[in-house]
């Protein structure tokens, strides 16, 4: 070991985290069988980089930044300190630059997770290794969905650390945690798109190195909800892009920006993946990013636990060192417990993502996205409390850490959204006999019969009151194709496709107990003046019970009624005999329900058909309830 490395080692021995050691952390012991040899090699490289390069240069970075900010009226206009370029060059030499990319690190989601934790504890390492959000997510989007021209113009300089970027999604006028509410417009005009929108809390947009936005807006406001959004590349210096102001967190200005996009014109070649693919891109972007965010949050929590321990060991009150106080010991113990549980939950989400994909892991990702910031904030708050007035002063870093982590709790979806996602999987499952047995039944209710006149309320299970969503899986590709064929037959019978200029069918689910099959097509005839005709079939499943029979269901039309028969059931669903359109629609419904019954092994219990014709826009709503 040379003198420089020796000096760095002596210095870092005093201040690096106890969790950053060459030994495998206890939390990873259950996963040893999943860890490759490459993981041990790469982890050691990152630890060496932090100890030998980052830690010795943290004070230099801070001093350069403070000195440079004196030359700017607004500190947010200050560029990055020169030492950062040196650190990035060193990261490249050591093979840890752009480490977040699987092509660089060669690690699984699980293997990258403990490294992300270390980067959370050392923000400067994040910057030096080019692993900072939102650039990481944007680079992943460009790498996965960008064209060769887009990659050359924007991805290459991002990977080289020459520029930085921002992700423009959040809007102040709507609840944009629900991406279907996005109101920004992306409208085609010749060879260009014209963009109009109002965004805010766009992280990183204020820094002078930011040169490009990945912008989310709508290219259409009709059709399937999740096919309206698109993502497009917008240069920061494009005419019409106006940064109104930096936005604050707890009264302190950060590099989050409020931005107006006023008739911003960009070439059509800037569109990512294609119109209507924005929601798909967003979901792909958020999967790994949320796990990495949460692991970095755990790294921050470890920092604050270290601060608690340092304070407890070096402060005396009422004749005792704080470390010997029961309440202090309790706070430290609770902090360690929370960190360990959150870390294991993160590892579980990472394993699920590796084994079954991010879609299968989404419930566990929601769990960690909810719990990691919440646990970290509690630990930070306890650390502040332990430090007293010192903890809220400018001397301590705890207040800045708290502000950043409180913001993260809102980023990527508020707690309520993730709680709903977690609860949905539980509450929409069928009830169990164990649940019934433990809950218990008051037999006297039936015995004395005083509630027979309100059976639907007193005996909901017997009254077949719906309890949740039975559609626990997406429609298969073959089922979607059959639906498309049926819809085509139906629309052709109505004669609406004779002059169609566009035709689209999709199948999806919303957040509630409905499955949606949508068809939309446009006409160029004078009869509808290019209006869009939207046909929506909303199939509402009221029961989860599965028929234990292989009997096929028979459908017949009798006097305007749709009859469904099997060996177990005979159910009639009535329709009013009205227009010829309803008659044709009824024939289609017959075929449609036949397909659904085979696919789900359930019998429709009741049907309701409603036709709406308003300003050349037609909607057909079909509600189907299933029973055992």
KEBATI-79982 format. One record per residue (C-alpha): residue number from 1; x negated, y negated, z. Coordinates in Angstrom, 1 decimal, m for minus. Example, Ala and Ser with C-alpha at 12.3 -4.5 7.8 and 13.67 -1.06 7.14 Angstrom:
2
(1, (m12.3, 4.5, 7.8))
(2, (m13.7, 1.1, 7.1))
//
This chain:
628
(1, (0.0, 0.0, 0.0))
(2, (m1.5, m3.4, m1.0))
(3, (m1.7, m6.4, 1.3))
(4, (1.3, m8.1, m0.2))
(5, (3.5, m5.0, 0.2))
(6, (2.2, m4.6, 3.7))
(7, (3.1, m8.2, 4.7))
(8, (6.6, m7.7, 3.2))
(9, (7.0, m4.5, 5.2))
(10, (6.0, m6.1, 8.4))
(11, (8.5, m9.0, 7.8))
(12, (11.4, m6.9, 6.7))
(13, (11.0, m4.4, 9.6))
(14, (12.4, m7.2, 11.8))
(15, (15.5, m8.1, 9.8))
(16, (16.8, m5.5, 7.4))
(17, (20.0, m3.6, 8.2))
(18, (19.6, m0.4, 10.3))
(19, (21.8, 1.3, 7.6))
(20, (19.1, 0.7, 4.9))
(21, (16.8, 3.6, 5.5))
(22, (15.2, 6.2, 3.3))
(23, (17.2, 8.9, 5.2))
(24, (20.6, 9.9, 3.9))
(25, (23.2, 8.0, 5.9))
(26, (25.5, 10.1, 8.1))
(27, (28.5, 9.1, 6.2))
(28, (27.2, 10.8, 3.1))
(29, (26.4, 14.1, 4.7))
(30, (29.8, 15.7, 3.8))
(31, (29.1, 14.8, 0.2))
(32, (25.5, 16.1, m0.1))
(33, (26.7, 18.7, m2.7))
(34, (28.0, 16.0, m4.9))
(35, (24.8, 13.9, m4.9))
(36, (22.4, 14.4, m7.7))
(37, (18.6, 14.1, m7.6))
(38, (18.9, 10.9, m9.6))
(39, (20.9, 9.4, m6.7))
(40, (18.1, 9.8, m4.2))
(41, (15.6, 8.3, m6.7))
(42, (17.7, 5.3, m7.7))
(43, (18.7, 4.6, m4.1))
(44, (15.1, 4.6, m3.0))
(45, (14.3, 2.1, m5.8))
(46, (17.1, m0.2, m4.7))
(47, (16.0, 0.0, m1.0))
(48, (12.4, m0.8, m2.0))
(49, (13.5, m3.7, m4.1))
(50, (15.5, m5.2, m1.2))
(51, (12.8, m4.7, 1.3))
(52, (9.8, m5.8, m0.8))
(53, (11.3, m8.4, m3.1))
(54, (14.7, m9.7, m1.8))
(55, (14.1, m10.1, 1.9))
(56, (10.7, m11.9, 1.6))
(57, (12.3, m14.4, m0.9))
(58, (15.6, m15.2, 0.8))
(59, (14.2, m18.3, 2.6))
(60, (12.5, m19.5, m0.6))
(61, (15.7, m19.1, m2.6))
(62, (17.7, m21.1, 0.1))
(63, (15.0, m23.8, 0.3))
(64, (14.9, m24.3, m3.5))
(65, (18.6, m24.4, m3.7))
(66, (18.9, m27.0, m1.0))
(67, (16.2, m29.2, m2.5))
(68, (17.8, m29.1, m6.0))
(69, (21.3, m29.9, m4.7))
(70, (19.9, m33.3, m3.5))
(71, (19.7, m34.4, m7.2))
(72, (23.4, m33.7, m7.8))
(73, (26.4, m35.7, m6.6))
(74, (28.4, m32.4, m6.6))
(75, (26.4, m29.4, m5.4))
(76, (28.5, m27.2, m7.6))
(77, (26.8, m28.8, m10.7))
(78, (23.4, m27.6, m9.4))
(79, (21.9, m24.8, m11.6))
(80, (20.4, m21.6, m10.2))
(81, (17.0, m22.0, m8.4))
(82, (13.9, m21.0, m10.5))
(83, (13.0, m18.2, m8.1))
(84, (16.1, m16.3, m9.2))
(85, (14.6, m15.9, m12.7))
(86, (11.5, m14.4, m11.1))
(87, (13.5, m12.0, m9.1))
(88, (15.4, m10.9, m12.2))
(89, (12.2, m10.2, m14.0))
(90, (11.0, m8.1, m11.1))
(91, (14.3, m6.2, m11.1))
(92, (13.8, m5.4, m14.8))
(93, (10.3, m4.1, m14.1))
(94, (11.6, m1.9, m11.3))
(95, (14.5, m0.6, m13.4))
(96, (17.3, m1.9, m11.2))
(97, (18.6, m4.7, m13.5))
(98, (22.2, m4.4, m14.7))
(99, (22.4, m1.6, m12.2))
(100, (26.2, m1.6, m12.1))
(101, (26.3, m0.1, m15.7))
(102, (26.5, 3.7, m15.6))
(103, (24.2, 3.7, m18.6))
(104, (21.5, 2.0, m16.5))
(105, (21.9, 3.7, m13.1))
(106, (23.3, 7.0, m14.3))
(107, (25.3, 7.4, m11.1))
(108, (28.9, 8.6, m10.4))
(109, (31.4, 6.3, m8.6))
(110, (30.6, 8.0, m5.3))
(111, (26.8, 7.7, m5.8))
(112, (27.0, 4.0, m6.7))
(113, (29.3, 3.3, m3.6))
(114, (26.6, 3.3, m0.9))
(115, (24.4, 1.1, m3.1))
(116, (27.2, m1.4, m3.5))
(117, (27.4, m1.5, 0.3))
(118, (23.7, m2.6, 0.4))
(119, (24.3, m5.2, m2.3))
(120, (27.2, m6.5, m0.1))
(121, (24.8, m7.1, 2.7))
(122, (22.2, m8.8, 0.5))
(123, (24.0, m11.2, m1.9))
(124, (20.7, m12.3, m3.4))
(125, (20.1, m8.7, m4.5))
(126, (23.4, m8.8, m6.3))
(127, (22.3, m11.9, m8.2))
(128, (18.8, m10.6, m9.0))
(129, (20.1, m7.3, m10.2))
(130, (22.9, m9.0, m12.3))
(131, (25.6, m7.1, m10.4))
(132, (27.8, m10.0, m9.3))
(133, (31.5, m10.4, m10.0))
(134, (33.2, m11.5, m12.1))
(135, (30.4, m10.9, m14.6))
(136, (30.2, m7.2, m13.9))
(137, (33.9, m6.7, m14.8))
(138, (33.7, m8.9, m17.8))
(139, (30.6, m7.1, m19.1))
(140, (32.3, m3.8, m18.6))
(141, (35.3, m5.1, m20.6))
(142, (33.0, m6.3, m23.5))
(143, (31.0, m3.1, m23.4))
(144, (34.1, m0.9, m23.6))
(145, (36.5, m2.9, m25.7))
(146, (34.4, m5.5, m27.6))
(147, (33.6, m5.5, m31.3))
(148, (29.9, m5.4, m32.4))
(149, (30.1, m9.2, m33.1))
(150, (31.6, m10.0, m29.7))
(151, (29.0, m7.9, m28.0))
(152, (26.2, m9.6, m29.9))
(153, (27.5, m13.1, m29.1))
(154, (28.6, m12.7, m25.5))
(155, (27.6, m9.4, m24.0))
(156, (23.9, m9.5, m24.8))
(157, (23.3, m12.9, m23.2))
(158, (25.3, m11.8, m20.2))
(159, (23.3, m8.7, m19.8))
(160, (20.1, m10.7, m20.1))
(161, (21.2, m13.1, m17.4))
(162, (21.1, m16.1, m19.8))
(163, (24.7, m17.1, m19.2))
(164, (27.5, m16.3, m16.8))
(165, (31.3, m15.8, m17.2))
(166, (34.7, m16.1, m15.6))
(167, (37.9, m14.1, m15.7))
(168, (40.9, m16.4, m16.3))
(169, (44.1, m14.7, m15.1))
(170, (45.6, m16.3, m12.0))
(171, (48.2, m19.0, m12.5))
(172, (49.7, m21.5, m10.0))
(173, (53.2, m21.7, m11.4))
(174, (54.1, m18.0, m11.2))
(175, (53.4, m15.1, m8.9))
(176, (50.6, m13.8, m11.1))
(177, (49.7, m11.0, m8.7))
(178, (52.4, m9.4, m11.0))
(179, (50.6, m9.6, m14.3))
(180, (54.0, m9.4, m16.2))
(181, (54.7, m12.9, m14.9))
(182, (51.7, m14.5, m16.7))
(183, (53.1, m17.5, m18.6))
(184, (50.1, m18.6, m20.7))
(185, (50.7, m18.5, m24.4))
(186, (48.4, m17.1, m27.1))
(187, (50.0, m17.9, m30.5))
(188, (48.8, m16.9, m33.9))
(189, (48.2, m19.8, m36.3))
(190, (46.5, m18.8, m39.6))
(191, (43.1, m17.4, m38.9))
(192, (43.2, m18.7, m35.3))
(193, (45.0, m18.3, m32.0))
(194, (46.2, m21.4, m30.2))
(195, (46.1, m21.1, m26.4))
(196, (48.1, m23.0, m23.9))
(197, (48.0, m22.3, m20.2))
(198, (47.3, m23.5, m16.7))
(199, (44.9, m21.3, m14.6))
(200, (43.5, m21.7, m11.1))
(201, (41.1, m20.0, m8.6))
(202, (39.1, m18.9, m11.6))
(203, (35.9, m17.8, m9.8))
(204, (32.6, m18.9, m11.2))
(205, (34.1, m21.3, m13.7))
(206, (32.5, m24.4, m12.0))
(207, (28.9, m23.2, m12.2))
(208, (26.9, m24.7, m15.1))
(209, (25.7, m21.3, m16.2))
(210, (29.3, m20.2, m17.0))
(211, (29.7, m20.3, m20.8))
(212, (32.7, m18.0, m21.5))
(213, (36.1, m17.0, m20.2))
(214, (38.0, m13.7, m20.7))
(215, (41.4, m15.2, m20.8))
(216, (44.7, m13.3, m20.1))
(217, (47.9, m14.6, m21.7))
(218, (50.9, m13.5, m23.6))
(219, (51.1, m13.0, m27.4))
(220, (54.8, m12.3, m27.1))
(221, (57.5, m12.8, m24.5))
(222, (59.8, m10.0, m25.6))
(223, (59.5, m6.2, m25.9))
(224, (58.1, m3.8, m23.3))
(225, (56.8, m5.7, m20.3))
(226, (53.4, m4.2, m20.3))
(227, (52.8, m4.8, m24.1))
(228, (53.2, m8.6, m24.0))
(229, (49.8, m9.5, m22.4))
(230, (46.6, m9.9, m24.4))
(231, (43.0, m10.7, m23.6))
(232, (40.9, m13.1, m25.6))
(233, (37.5, m14.6, m25.4))
(234, (37.5, m18.4, m24.9))
(235, (34.2, m20.4, m24.9))
(236, (34.0, m22.7, m21.9))
(237, (33.1, m25.7, m24.2))
(238, (36.0, m25.1, m26.7))
(239, (38.0, m28.3, m27.3))
(240, (41.1, m28.4, m25.1))
(241, (39.5, m26.6, m22.1))
(242, (39.6, m29.0, m19.2))
(243, (38.4, m28.1, m15.7))
(244, (40.6, m30.2, m13.4))
(245, (38.7, m29.7, m10.1))
(246, (36.9, m27.1, m8.0))
(247, (39.2, m25.5, m5.5))
(248, (38.6, m25.0, m1.8))
(249, (38.8, m22.2, 0.7))
(250, (39.7, m23.4, 4.2))
(251, (38.9, m27.0, 3.1))
(252, (35.4, m26.2, 1.8))
(253, (34.9, m26.5, m2.0))
(254, (33.8, m23.3, m3.8))
(255, (33.1, m22.6, m7.4))
(256, (36.8, m21.5, m8.0))
(257, (38.2, m23.8, m10.7))
(258, (41.6, m25.1, m11.7))
(259, (41.7, m25.3, m15.5))
(260, (44.1, m26.5, m18.2))
(261, (44.0, m24.9, m21.7))
(262, (45.7, m27.4, m24.0))
(263, (46.0, m26.2, m27.6))
(264, (42.7, m24.5, m27.4))
(265, (41.9, m23.0, m30.8))
(266, (39.7, m19.8, m31.2))
(267, (39.3, m17.5, m34.1))
(268, (41.4, m14.3, m34.3))
(269, (38.2, m12.3, m34.1))
(270, (38.0, m13.3, m30.4))
(271, (40.9, m11.0, m29.5))
(272, (39.9, m8.0, m27.4))
(273, (41.2, m4.6, m28.5))
(274, (44.3, m6.1, m30.1))
(275, (47.5, m7.9, m29.3))
(276, (49.5, m6.4, m26.4))
(277, (46.6, m4.5, m24.9))
(278, (45.8, m6.9, m22.1))
(279, (47.5, m5.0, m19.4))
(280, (45.7, m1.8, m20.4))
(281, (42.3, m3.7, m20.3))
(282, (43.1, m5.2, m16.9))
(283, (43.8, m1.8, m15.3))
(284, (40.6, m0.4, m16.7))
(285, (38.7, m3.4, m15.4))
(286, (40.1, m3.3, m11.9))
(287, (39.6, 0.4, m11.1))
(288, (35.8, 0.7, m10.4))
(289, (35.6, m3.0, m9.4))
(290, (38.0, m2.6, m6.5))
(291, (35.9, 0.3, m5.0))
(292, (32.7, m1.7, m5.5))
(293, (34.4, m4.8, m3.9))
(294, (35.4, m2.7, m0.8))
(295, (31.9, m1.1, m0.4))
(296, (30.3, m4.6, m0.6))
(297, (32.8, m5.7, 2.1))
(298, (31.6, m2.8, 4.3))
(299, (28.1, m4.1, 3.8))
(300, (29.3, m7.5, 5.0))
(301, (31.0, m5.9, 8.0))
(302, (27.7, m4.2, 8.9))
(303, (26.0, m7.6, 8.9))
(304, (28.5, m9.0, 11.3))
(305, (28.2, m5.9, 13.6))
(306, (24.4, m6.5, 13.7))
(307, (25.1, m10.1, 14.7))
(308, (27.4, m8.9, 17.5))
(309, (24.7, m6.5, 18.7))
(310, (22.0, m9.2, 18.6))
(311, (24.1, m11.7, 20.5))
(312, (25.1, m9.1, 23.1))
(313, (21.5, m8.2, 23.7))
(314, (20.2, m11.7, 23.9))
(315, (22.9, m13.6, 25.9))
(316, (23.5, m13.7, 29.6))
(317, (26.8, m14.7, 31.2))
(318, (28.0, m14.3, 34.8))
(319, (24.8, m12.6, 35.8))
(320, (24.8, m9.9, 33.2))
(321, (23.5, m9.4, 29.6))
(322, (26.6, m9.4, 27.4))
(323, (25.8, m5.9, 26.2))
(324, (26.5, m4.6, 29.7))
(325, (30.1, m6.1, 29.7))
(326, (32.9, m3.6, 29.2))
(327, (34.8, m5.8, 26.9))
(328, (31.8, m6.5, 24.7))
(329, (31.0, m2.8, 24.5))
(330, (34.6, m2.1, 23.6))
(331, (34.5, m4.6, 20.7))
(332, (31.2, m3.2, 19.4))
(333, (32.6, 0.4, 19.6))
(334, (35.8, m0.6, 17.8))
(335, (33.8, m2.3, 15.1))
(336, (31.7, 0.8, 14.5))
(337, (34.8, 3.0, 14.4))
(338, (36.5, 0.7, 11.8))
(339, (33.5, 0.6, 9.6))
(340, (33.0, 4.4, 9.6))
(341, (36.7, 5.0, 8.8))
(342, (36.7, 2.5, 6.0))
(343, (33.5, 3.9, 4.5))
(344, (34.9, 7.4, 4.5))
(345, (38.1, 6.2, 2.9))
(346, (36.1, 4.4, 0.2))
(347, (34.1, 7.6, m0.4))
(348, (37.4, 9.5, m0.8))
(349, (38.7, 7.0, m3.4))
(350, (35.4, 7.3, m5.2))
(351, (35.5, 11.1, m5.3))
(352, (39.1, 11.1, m6.5))
(353, (38.0, 8.6, m9.3))
(354, (35.1, 10.9, m10.2))
(355, (37.2, 14.1, m10.2))
(356, (40.6, 13.0, m11.5))
(357, (40.1, 9.5, m12.9))
(358, (41.0, 6.0, m11.6))
(359, (44.7, 6.5, m12.3))
(360, (44.9, 9.5, m9.9))
(361, (42.9, 7.6, m7.3))
(362, (45.0, 4.4, m7.4))
(363, (46.8, 5.2, m4.1))
(364, (43.4, 5.6, m2.3))
(365, (42.1, 2.5, m4.0))
(366, (45.1, 0.6, m2.7))
(367, (44.3, 1.9, 0.8))
(368, (40.8, 0.7, 0.8))
(369, (41.6, m2.6, m0.9))
(370, (44.1, m3.2, 1.9))
(371, (42.1, m1.8, 4.9))
(372, (38.4, m2.8, 4.1))
(373, (39.0, m6.6, 4.0))
(374, (41.4, m6.4, 7.0))
(375, (38.9, m4.4, 9.1))
(376, (36.0, m6.7, 8.1))
(377, (37.9, m9.8, 9.0))
(378, (38.7, m8.3, 12.4))
(379, (35.0, m7.5, 13.0))
(380, (34.0, m11.0, 11.8))
(381, (36.6, m12.6, 14.2))
(382, (35.2, m10.5, 17.1))
(383, (31.7, m11.6, 16.2))
(384, (32.8, m15.3, 16.2))
(385, (34.5, m14.8, 19.6))
(386, (31.4, m13.2, 21.0))
(387, (29.2, m16.1, 19.8))
(388, (31.6, m18.7, 21.2))
(389, (31.1, m22.3, 19.8))
(390, (27.9, m21.2, 18.1))
(391, (30.0, m18.8, 16.0))
(392, (32.0, m21.6, 14.4))
(393, (29.1, m24.0, 14.0))
(394, (27.1, m24.8, 10.8))
(395, (24.2, m22.9, 12.5))
(396, (25.9, m19.5, 12.2))
(397, (26.8, m17.9, 8.8))
(398, (29.9, m16.2, 10.3))
(399, (32.3, m19.0, 9.2))
(400, (31.2, m18.8, 5.6))
(401, (31.4, m15.0, 5.7))
(402, (34.9, m15.2, 7.1))
(403, (36.1, m17.6, 4.4))
(404, (34.7, m15.4, 1.6))
(405, (36.3, m12.3, 3.0))
(406, (39.6, m13.9, 3.7))
(407, (39.7, m14.9, 0.0))
(408, (38.9, m11.3, m1.0))
(409, (41.9, m10.1, 0.9))
(410, (44.0, m12.0, m1.6))
(411, (41.9, m11.3, m4.7))
(412, (42.9, m8.3, m6.9))
(413, (46.4, m8.3, m5.4))
(414, (47.8, m9.2, m1.9))
(415, (48.3, m6.8, 0.9))
(416, (52.0, m6.4, 0.2))
(417, (51.4, m5.1, m3.3))
(418, (49.0, m2.5, m2.1))
(419, (51.2, m1.5, 0.8))
(420, (54.1, m1.0, m1.6))
(421, (51.9, 1.2, m3.8))
(422, (50.9, 3.3, m0.8))
(423, (54.5, 3.6, 0.6))
(424, (56.0, 4.3, m2.8))
(425, (54.3, 7.7, m3.0))
(426, (55.6, 8.6, 0.4))
(427, (59.2, 7.3, 0.3))
(428, (60.0, 8.5, m3.2))
(429, (59.0, 12.1, m2.4))
(430, (61.9, 14.5, m1.7))
(431, (62.9, 15.0, 1.9))
(432, (61.5, 18.1, 3.6))
(433, (63.0, 20.7, 6.0))
(434, (60.2, 19.8, 8.5))
(435, (61.3, 16.2, 8.4))
(436, (64.9, 17.2, 9.0))
(437, (64.0, 19.5, 11.9))
(438, (61.8, 17.0, 13.7))
(439, (64.3, 14.1, 13.1))
(440, (67.1, 16.2, 14.5))
(441, (70.9, 16.3, 13.7))
(442, (73.7, 15.3, 16.0))
(443, (76.2, 18.2, 15.4))
(444, (78.9, 16.3, 17.3))
(445, (79.3, 13.9, 14.4))
(446, (80.7, 16.7, 12.2))
(447, (82.4, 18.5, 15.0))
(448, (84.8, 15.6, 15.9))
(449, (85.1, 14.2, 12.4))
(450, (85.4, 10.6, 13.4))
(451, (83.2, 9.6, 10.5))
(452, (84.7, 11.6, 7.7))
(453, (86.3, 8.5, 6.1))
(454, (82.8, 7.1, 5.6))
(455, (81.0, 10.2, 4.4))
(456, (78.7, 8.3, 2.1))
(457, (77.2, 6.5, 5.0))
(458, (77.5, 9.2, 7.7))
(459, (76.3, 12.1, 5.5))
(460, (74.2, 10.6, 2.8))
(461, (72.3, 13.8, 2.0))
(462, (75.6, 15.7, 1.4))
(463, (77.0, 12.7, m0.6))
(464, (74.0, 12.9, m3.0))
(465, (73.0, 9.3, m2.3))
(466, (69.7, 8.7, m4.2))
(467, (66.6, 8.7, m2.1))
(468, (63.9, 7.9, m4.6))
(469, (62.4, 8.2, m8.0))
(470, (62.1, 11.8, m9.4))
(471, (59.9, 10.8, m12.3))
(472, (56.6, 11.5, m10.7))
(473, (54.6, 11.8, m13.9))
(474, (54.4, 9.9, m17.1))
(475, (56.2, 11.2, m20.2))
(476, (54.0, 13.5, m22.2))
(477, (52.8, 12.5, m25.6))
(478, (55.1, 15.2, m27.2))
(479, (58.1, 13.9, m25.3))
(480, (57.3, 10.3, m26.4))
(481, (57.1, 11.5, m30.0))
(482, (60.4, 13.3, m29.7))
(483, (62.0, 10.1, m28.3))
(484, (60.6, 8.1, m31.1))
(485, (62.1, 10.4, m33.6))
(486, (65.5, 10.3, m31.9))
(487, (65.4, 6.5, m31.8))
(488, (64.5, 6.4, m35.4))
(489, (67.4, 8.6, m36.3))
(490, (69.7, 6.4, m34.2))
(491, (68.6, 3.1, m35.7))
(492, (68.6, 4.4, m39.2))
(493, (72.2, 5.6, m38.7))
(494, (73.1, 2.0, m37.7))
(495, (71.4, 0.8, m40.9))
(496, (69.1, m1.6, m39.0))
(497, (65.9, m0.5, m40.5))
(498, (66.6, m1.2, m44.1))
(499, (64.7, m4.5, m44.0))
(500, (62.6, m4.1, m40.9))
(501, (59.3, m5.9, m41.0))
(502, (58.0, m4.4, m37.7))
(503, (59.0, m1.3, m35.8))
(504, (57.7, m0.3, m32.3))
(505, (58.7, 2.3, m29.7))
(506, (57.2, 2.8, m26.3))
(507, (57.9, 4.7, m23.1))
(508, (57.0, 3.4, m19.7))
(509, (58.0, 3.2, m16.0))
(510, (58.7, 0.1, m13.9))
(511, (57.9, m0.2, m10.2))
(512, (61.4, 1.0, m9.2))
(513, (63.5, 4.1, m9.8))
(514, (63.8, 3.6, m13.6))
(515, (62.1, 5.0, m16.6))
(516, (62.3, 2.7, m19.7))
(517, (62.2, 3.7, m23.3))
(518, (62.1, 0.6, m25.5))
(519, (62.4, 0.1, m29.2))
(520, (62.1, m3.2, m31.0))
(521, (62.1, m4.2, m34.6))
(522, (62.2, m7.4, m36.6))
(523, (64.2, m8.2, m39.7))
(524, (63.7, m10.6, m42.5))
(525, (67.2, m10.7, m43.8))
(526, (69.4, m13.8, m43.7))
(527, (71.9, m11.9, m41.5))
(528, (69.7, m12.1, m38.4))
(529, (67.3, m14.8, m39.6))
(530, (64.2, m12.8, m38.4))
(531, (65.6, m12.4, m34.9))
(532, (64.3, m9.5, m32.8))
(533, (66.7, m6.7, m32.1))
(534, (65.8, m5.1, m28.8))
(535, (67.2, m1.7, m27.8))
(536, (66.4, m0.6, m24.3))
(537, (67.4, 2.6, m22.7))
(538, (67.1, 2.5, m19.0))
(539, (67.4, 5.9, m17.5))
(540, (68.0, 5.7, m13.7))
(541, (67.4, 9.0, m11.9))
(542, (69.5, 9.2, m8.8))
(543, (68.4, 12.6, m7.5))
(544, (65.1, 14.5, m7.3))
(545, (66.7, 18.0, m6.9))
(546, (65.6, 20.4, m9.6))
(547, (68.0, 23.0, m11.0))
(548, (66.8, 26.5, m10.3))
(549, (68.3, 27.9, m13.5))
(550, (67.1, 28.7, m16.9))
(551, (70.6, 28.2, m18.5))
(552, (70.6, 25.7, m21.3))
(553, (73.0, 22.8, m21.1))
(554, (75.8, 22.4, m23.7))
(555, (76.9, 19.0, m24.9))
(556, (80.2, 18.3, m26.8))
(557, (82.2, 15.3, m27.7))
(558, (85.9, 15.5, m26.9))
(559, (88.3, 12.6, m27.3))
(560, (85.6, 10.1, m26.8))
(561, (84.2, 11.8, m23.8))
(562, (80.7, 13.3, m23.4))
(563, (81.0, 16.7, m21.8))
(564, (78.1, 18.6, m20.3))
(565, (78.4, 22.2, m19.3))
(566, (76.2, 24.9, m17.8))
(567, (76.8, 28.1, m15.8))
(568, (76.6, 26.0, m12.6))
(569, (78.2, 22.7, m13.5))
(570, (80.8, 21.1, m15.7))
(571, (80.7, 17.4, m15.6))
(572, (82.5, 14.8, m17.7))
(573, (81.2, 11.3, m18.3))
(574, (83.8, 9.0, m19.8))
(575, (83.3, 6.3, m22.4))
(576, (85.8, 3.8, m23.7))
(577, (86.6, 4.4, m27.3))
(578, (85.9, 1.1, m28.9))
(579, (83.8, 0.1, m31.8))
(580, (82.2, 2.3, m34.4))
(581, (78.9, 1.2, m33.0))
(582, (79.8, 2.8, m29.7))
(583, (80.7, 6.0, m31.4))
(584, (77.4, 6.2, m33.2))
(585, (75.6, 5.3, m29.9))
(586, (77.5, 8.1, m28.2))
(587, (76.2, 10.6, m30.7))
(588, (72.7, 9.4, m30.0))
(589, (73.2, 9.5, m26.2))
(590, (74.3, 13.2, m26.6))
(591, (71.0, 14.1, m28.3))
(592, (69.0, 12.0, m25.9))
(593, (70.5, 13.5, m22.8))
(594, (70.0, 17.0, m24.2))
(595, (66.3, 16.3, m24.6))
(596, (66.1, 14.8, m21.1))
(597, (67.9, 17.7, m19.4))
(598, (65.5, 20.2, m21.0))
(599, (62.5, 18.2, m20.1))
(600, (63.6, 17.6, m16.5))
(601, (65.9, 20.6, m15.8))
(602, (68.5, 18.2, m14.4))
(603, (72.1, 17.6, m15.2))
(604, (73.5, 14.1, m15.8))
(605, (76.2, 13.3, m13.2))
(606, (77.5, 10.0, m14.5))
(607, (76.9, 7.8, m17.4))
(608, (77.5, 4.1, m18.0))
(609, (77.1, 2.4, m21.4))
(610, (77.0, m1.4, m21.8))
(611, (76.6, m3.3, m25.0))
(612, (75.5, m6.9, m25.1))
(613, (75.4, m9.0, m28.2))
(614, (74.0, m12.5, m27.7))
(615, (72.5, m14.8, m30.3))
(616, (71.5, m12.0, m32.6))
(617, (69.8, m10.1, m29.8))
(618, (71.3, m6.7, m29.0))
(619, (70.7, m4.7, m25.9))
(620, (71.9, m1.3, m25.0))
(621, (71.7, m0.3, m21.4))
(622, (72.2, 3.3, m20.5))
(623, (72.3, 4.5, m16.8))
(624, (72.1, 8.2, m16.1))
(625, (72.4, 9.7, m12.7))
(626, (71.2, 13.3, m12.1))
(627, (72.5, 15.7, m9.6))
(628, (71.7, 19.3, m8.6))
//
